[in-house]
Amino acid sequence: MTAVSTTIDVRSASSRYTTDIGWLHSEHSFSFGSHHDAGNTGHGLLIVSNDDRVAPGGGFGAHGHRDMEIVTWVLEGELEHRDSAGHQGVLYPGLAQRMSAGSGIQHSEINASTTMPVHFIQMWVPPDTRGITPGYEQRDMNDVLAAGGLVPVASGKGHANTITIHQSGAAMHVARLQETETITIPDSPFVHVFVAHGAVELGDNTRPLAEGDAARLTDAGPITLTAKSATEVIVWESDTEVQR
């Protein structure tokens, strides 16, 4: 890994790439699909972070993936998942889902409601090993999130009681915070903080981060985050970065 300097790079919600095709409105934190920027292809091991809103009855028909760990986290509404390995389920807020694409899998993601939109964040990290058998896992995290603090939700780093990703250098955490509640961000080489709802103060940053804003931390140490209102944040930590 090449040497990096300590940075806190704040990215506003409005700076994200946008895809709007009627049934789908998606905001991309990194290059995705037709939106390509060689200087913005991920942070650490996180290479996709899409903020998706799907209209009632809409969704992604069957499509394929290979060699990717895909984590889906619903914020509002319900999302129905089906895949070619026979897995099926309806995702709701607080239910974490991981799909390992491995040697190849087809899946669909459809809004489970014909009257209400669904809002979810989908995130991708590359696996440790290519060509593994495709897999699926889900876990309801609502009770542990209600207890407060920063909760590990998806991990390849050995955290207990999470969904497991096949990437030993990465973990995803979620916090549902009340106003003035403070947490400490993991002290990892690469950390990505995304504000799903609400607003936060991050360390000594002079401008609060609002909904849709993100911060990319590089060797920044154990920085504190304080909620300015009822807030939900998603935090990815990575031990290394994707070599490009």
C-alpha positions as CSV (number, residue, x, y, z in Angstrom):
1,M,0.0,0.0,0.0
2,T,1.3,3.4,-0.9
3,A,1.8,6.0,1.8
4,V,-1.1,8.3,2.5
5,S,-1.5,11.6,4.4
6,T,-4.0,12.3,7.1
7,T,-7.2,13.8,5.5
8,I,-10.9,14.4,6.2
9,D,-12.5,14.9,2.8
10,V,-16.1,16.1,3.2
11,R,-18.4,15.4,0.2
12,S,-21.7,17.2,0.0
13,A,-24.9,15.4,-1.0
14,S,-25.2,17.7,-4.0
15,S,-21.8,16.6,-5.3
16,R,-23.0,13.0,-6.0
17,Y,-23.7,11.6,-9.5
18,T,-27.4,11.3,-10.2
19,T,-29.4,8.7,-12.1
20,D,-33.1,9.5,-12.6
21,I,-35.1,7.2,-14.9
22,G,-38.6,7.6,-13.5
23,W,-39.0,4.5,-11.3
24,L,-35.5,5.0,-9.9
25,H,-33.8,8.0,-8.4
26,S,-30.2,7.1,-7.4
27,E,-27.4,9.2,-5.9
28,H,-23.9,7.7,-6.3
29,S,-21.1,8.5,-3.9
30,F,-18.5,7.0,-6.3
31,S,-18.3,6.3,-10.0
32,F,-21.1,4.0,-11.1
33,G,-22.5,2.9,-14.4
34,S,-22.3,5.7,-17.0
35,H,-20.9,8.0,-14.3
36,H,-17.1,7.5,-14.4
37,D,-14.4,9.6,-12.8
38,A,-11.0,8.0,-12.5
39,G,-10.4,10.1,-9.4
40,N,-13.5,8.9,-7.6
41,T,-13.8,5.1,-7.7
42,G,-14.1,4.4,-4.0
43,H,-12.6,4.9,-0.6
44,G,-10.7,2.1,1.1
45,L,-12.4,-1.1,0.1
46,L,-15.8,0.5,-0.4
47,I,-16.3,1.0,-4.1
48,V,-20.1,1.5,-4.4
49,S,-22.4,3.4,-2.2
50,N,-25.7,4.1,-3.9
51,D,-28.5,6.0,-2.3
52,D,-31.6,4.5,-4.1
53,R,-35.2,5.5,-4.1
54,V,-37.5,3.1,-6.1
55,A,-41.1,4.1,-6.9
56,P,-44.1,1.8,-5.9
57,G,-44.1,-1.4,-8.0
58,G,-40.7,-0.5,-9.6
59,G,-37.4,-2.2,-9.3
60,F,-34.4,-3.9,-10.8
61,G,-35.2,-7.0,-12.8
62,A,-33.0,-10.0,-12.9
63,H,-29.4,-9.1,-13.5
64,G,-26.0,-10.6,-12.8
65,H,-23.0,-10.0,-10.6
66,R,-19.7,-11.8,-10.0
67,D,-17.0,-11.5,-7.3
68,M,-18.6,-8.8,-5.1
69,E,-19.9,-8.6,-1.6
70,I,-23.1,-6.6,-1.8
71,V,-24.7,-5.2,1.4
72,T,-28.2,-3.6,1.3
73,W,-29.6,-1.5,4.1
74,V,-33.2,-0.2,3.9
75,L,-34.0,3.2,5.4
76,E,-37.8,3.4,4.5
77,G,-40.2,1.0,2.9
78,E,-39.7,-2.6,1.9
79,L,-37.5,-4.2,-0.8
80,E,-38.1,-7.8,-2.1
81,H,-35.1,-9.8,-3.0
82,R,-35.0,-13.0,-5.2
83,D,-31.9,-14.7,-6.6
84,S,-30.9,-17.6,-8.8
85,A,-29.6,-19.5,-5.8
86,G,-33.1,-19.8,-4.4
87,H,-33.0,-17.0,-1.8
88,Q,-36.0,-14.8,-1.3
89,G,-36.9,-12.2,1.3
90,V,-38.4,-8.8,2.0
91,L,-36.0,-6.3,3.5
92,Y,-37.1,-3.6,5.9
93,P,-35.4,-1.0,8.0
94,G,-32.9,-2.5,10.4
95,L,-32.7,-5.9,8.5
96,A,-29.1,-6.1,7.1
97,Q,-28.6,-8.2,4.0
98,R,-25.4,-9.5,2.4
99,M,-25.3,-11.2,-1.0
100,S,-22.0,-12.8,-2.1
101,A,-22.0,-12.8,-5.9
102,G,-18.9,-15.1,-6.0
103,S,-18.7,-17.3,-9.2
104,G,-21.9,-15.6,-10.5
105,I,-25.5,-15.0,-9.5
106,Q,-28.6,-13.4,-10.9
107,H,-30.9,-11.4,-8.6
108,S,-33.8,-9.0,-8.7
109,E,-34.7,-6.2,-6.3
110,I,-38.3,-4.9,-6.4
111,N,-40.2,-2.5,-4.3
112,A,-42.5,-4.8,-2.2
113,S,-45.2,-2.1,-2.1
114,T,-47.5,-0.8,-4.9
115,T,-48.3,2.3,-3.0
116,M,-45.2,3.4,-1.1
117,P,-41.6,4.1,-2.3
118,V,-38.6,2.3,-0.9
119,H,-35.4,4.0,0.1
120,F,-32.2,2.0,0.6
121,I,-28.4,2.2,0.5
122,Q,-26.6,-0.4,-1.4
123,M,-22.8,-0.8,-0.9
124,W,-20.2,-3.0,-2.6
125,V,-16.8,-4.2,-1.5
126,P,-14.6,-6.7,-3.4
127,P,-14.1,-10.1,-1.7
128,D,-10.8,-11.6,-0.4
129,T,-11.1,-14.6,-2.8
130,R,-12.6,-14.7,-6.3
131,G,-14.9,-17.5,-7.5
132,I,-16.5,-18.5,-4.1
133,T,-19.9,-20.2,-4.0
134,P,-22.6,-17.5,-4.1
135,G,-24.2,-16.9,-0.8
136,Y,-26.8,-14.9,1.1
137,E,-27.3,-13.8,4.7
138,Q,-29.6,-11.4,6.6
139,R,-29.9,-10.4,10.2
140,D,-32.4,-8.1,12.1
141,M,-30.3,-5.4,13.9
142,N,-33.1,-3.3,15.4
143,D,-32.8,-4.4,19.0
144,V,-29.1,-3.8,19.2
145,L,-29.4,-0.5,17.4
146,A,-32.0,0.7,19.8
147,A,-29.5,0.2,22.7
148,G,-27.4,3.0,21.2
149,G,-23.9,3.5,20.1
150,L,-22.1,2.5,16.9
151,V,-23.1,-1.1,16.0
152,P,-21.1,-3.4,13.7
153,V,-23.6,-4.7,11.2
154,A,-21.6,-6.4,8.4
155,S,-18.0,-7.5,9.0
156,G,-15.2,-9.6,7.6
157,K,-13.1,-8.6,10.6
158,G,-14.5,-11.0,13.2
159,H,-17.2,-8.8,14.8
160,A,-19.8,-11.0,16.6
161,N,-23.5,-11.0,15.7
162,T,-23.2,-9.4,12.3
163,I,-23.7,-10.5,8.8
164,T,-20.4,-11.8,7.4
165,I,-18.7,-10.4,4.4
166,H,-15.9,-12.3,2.6
167,Q,-13.4,-9.4,3.0
168,S,-11.2,-9.5,6.1
169,G,-10.2,-5.9,5.7
170,A,-13.6,-4.2,6.0
171,A,-16.6,-3.7,8.3
172,M,-19.8,-1.7,8.2
173,H,-21.3,0.0,11.3
174,V,-24.6,1.8,11.9
175,A,-25.7,4.2,14.6
176,R,-29.1,5.5,15.3
177,L,-28.4,8.6,17.5
178,Q,-30.5,11.0,19.5
179,E,-29.7,14.7,19.5
180,T,-26.4,15.4,21.3
181,E,-25.4,11.7,21.4
182,T,-21.8,11.1,20.6
183,I,-19.9,8.1,19.2
184,T,-16.2,7.6,18.3
185,I,-15.4,6.6,14.7
186,P,-13.2,3.6,14.3
187,D,-9.5,4.3,14.2
188,S,-8.8,2.6,10.8
189,P,-6.7,3.7,7.8
190,F,-9.7,4.4,5.7
191,V,-13.2,5.3,7.0
192,H,-16.3,6.4,5.1
193,V,-19.0,8.2,7.1
194,F,-22.4,8.6,5.4
195,V,-25.3,10.5,6.9
196,A,-28.5,8.6,6.0
197,H,-30.8,10.8,8.1
198,G,-30.3,13.9,10.3
199,A,-27.2,15.9,10.8
200,V,-23.9,15.5,12.7
201,E,-20.8,17.3,13.8
202,L,-17.6,15.4,12.9
203,G,-14.6,16.2,15.0
204,D,-13.5,19.8,14.5
205,N,-15.1,20.2,11.1
206,T,-16.8,23.6,11.1
207,R,-19.7,22.6,9.0
208,P,-22.2,20.0,10.2
209,L,-22.8,17.1,7.8
210,A,-26.5,16.9,6.7
211,E,-28.5,14.1,5.1
212,G,-26.7,12.6,2.1
213,D,-23.4,14.2,3.0
214,A,-20.3,12.0,3.5
215,A,-16.8,12.2,4.9
216,R,-13.8,10.2,3.7
217,L,-11.3,9.8,6.5
218,T,-7.7,8.7,5.8
219,D,-5.4,7.9,8.8
220,A,-7.5,10.4,10.7
221,G,-7.5,8.6,14.1
222,P,-10.4,8.1,16.6
223,I,-12.6,11.1,15.7
224,T,-15.8,11.8,17.6
225,L,-19.2,12.3,15.9
226,T,-22.1,14.1,17.6
227,A,-25.7,14.1,16.4
228,K,-27.3,17.5,15.8
229,S,-30.8,15.9,15.7
230,A,-32.2,12.3,15.5
231,T,-29.7,10.8,13.1
232,E,-28.7,7.6,11.3
233,V,-25.2,7.1,10.1
234,I,-23.4,4.4,8.2
235,V,-19.7,4.0,8.8
236,W,-17.4,1.7,6.8
237,E,-13.9,1.0,8.0
238,S,-11.2,-0.5,5.7
239,D,-7.7,-1.7,6.6
240,T,-6.4,-1.1,3.1
241,E,-7.6,0.3,-0.3
242,V,-8.4,-1.3,-3.6
243,Q,-5.3,-1.3,-5.8
244,R,-6.1,0.3,-9.1
